Amino acid sequence: MSNPIQIPAKHFIGSGQLPWLIIGRVPGDDDDTGYLILADDEGQAQQVFVDALHADADSCDDTRAELIERYNADHFITTSQMLA
């Protein structure tokens, strides 16, 4: 059995009570991106992830609309795991 490790809060984004690991990508991108997120529930964690993902990709509303038109989604989530 492995020993749990403590991850300092400075490595998380968001402002909720529970730690989450969310991994996904912008459609058409081959590389997944992961964020450690503090959120009160999974829906909130995923929304923080999507907002951060598109902010980092410099996606504007038009870009997101084009992604939805082409891929039927503006993001893909491949992992959504509470870490508690």
URCORNOR-V704991 format. One record per helix or strand of 2 or more residues. SS is the DSSP state (H for helix, E for strand). FROM is the first residue (numbers start at 1). TO is the last residue. If there is no record, write none. Layout:
<<SS FROM TO> <SS FROM TO>>
This chain:
<<H 9 11> <E 13 14> <E 18 25> <E 33 39> <H 42 56> <H 61 71> <E 76 82>>
